[in-house]
């Protein structure tokens, strides 16, 4: 197995340890789990289809591509 060394500050370490404890994992196992899930998500090409945005302006100027809705043509009655 390839070994990677990372440096994290104490605040991040505390957050990860708390998360690991909640998931009944060690700190190392928690970090491995996060990286594995990230790699699987990237590999499958899945992305969030509907981001939760509170601010309307953010959603308008977001770089996320949206599907355009087709408008129904109004029929003229004589």
C-alpha positions in Angstrom: 0.0 0.0 0.0 1.2 3.5 -0.9 1.9 5.7 2.1 1.2 9.4 2.1 2.1 11.9 4.7 -0.1 15.0 5.3 0.1 17.9 7.7 -3.0 19.2 9.4 -3.4 21.7 12.1 -4.7 20.9 15.6 -8.2 22.2 14.9 -8.7 20.0 11.9 -7.3 17.1 13.8 -9.8 17.6 16.7 -12.7 17.7 14.2 -11.5 14.5 12.4 -11.0 12.7 15.7 -14.5 13.6 16.9 -15.9 12.4 13.6 -13.8 9.2 13.8 -15.0 8.6 17.3 -18.6 9.0 16.2 -18.1 6.5 13.4 -16.2 4.1 15.7 -13.0 4.5 13.7 -9.4 5.5 14.4 -8.2 8.8 13.0 -6.2 7.0 10.4 -9.2 4.9 9.3 -11.4 8.0 9.2 -9.0 9.8 6.9 -8.7 6.7 4.7 -12.5 6.5 4.5 -12.8 10.1 3.5 -10.2 9.7 0.8 -11.7 6.4 -0.5 -15.2 7.9 -0.7 -13.9 11.0 -2.5 -12.0 8.8 -5.1 -15.1 6.6 -5.7 -17.2 9.7 -6.3 -14.7 11.2 -8.7 -14.2 7.9 -10.5 -17.9 7.4 -11.1 -18.3 11.0 -12.3 -21.3 11.7 -10.1 -21.9 15.2 -9.0 -24.5 16.9 -7.0 -27.4 17.6 -9.4 -29.3 20.1 -7.3 -27.2 22.2 -5.0 -28.9 23.7 -2.0 -28.5 27.5 -2.4 -30.1 29.9 0.1 -29.3 33.0 -1.9 -31.1 33.5 -5.2 -28.2 35.6 -6.6 -25.7 32.9 -5.9 -27.8 30.4 -7.9 -28.2 32.9 -10.8 -24.5 33.5 -11.1 -23.4 29.9 -10.2 -21.1 28.1 -12.6 -23.2 25.0 -12.2 -24.8 24.1 -15.6 -28.5 24.0 -15.4 -30.9 22.3 -17.8 -33.1 24.8 -19.6 -36.8 24.1 -19.5 -38.6 24.0 -22.8 -41.4 26.5 -23.0 -44.7 25.4 -24.3 -45.9 27.3 -27.3 -49.2 29.1 -26.9 -51.7 28.1 -29.5 -53.8 30.8 -31.0 -57.5 30.2 -31.1 -59.7 31.9 -33.7 
